[in-house]
Structures are given as structure tokens and as C-alpha cells.
């Protein structure tokens, strides 16, 4: 369902939809790395799980 919405938002352009998804993925990976770095600096915690 979400993929159909993305393709529709890109006027049916599959290449445009793929590019949009790749950009979102890059953004999320960057955010994940930043959060992981913050968690590592915060020190050990028995309640924190970072993957």
C-alpha cells in the first residue's frame, strides 16, 4: 500500500519513486548513525538497546 502511494506521488514514475525511497533511506541511515553516536557517548545503560 505504501509503495503504491509513493509511486502515485511521483505521477507513476517508477524511477522517481525509487529515487525518493533511496533518499529517504539515506536520511534515515544518517539519523540512525547520529543516534547511535549519541547513545555511545551517553555511556552504558542496562535499559538501552542499539542495533
Secondary structure, 3 states (H helix, E strand, C coil): CHHHHHHHHCCCCHHHHHHHHHHHHHHHHHHHHHHHHHHHHHCCCCCCCCC
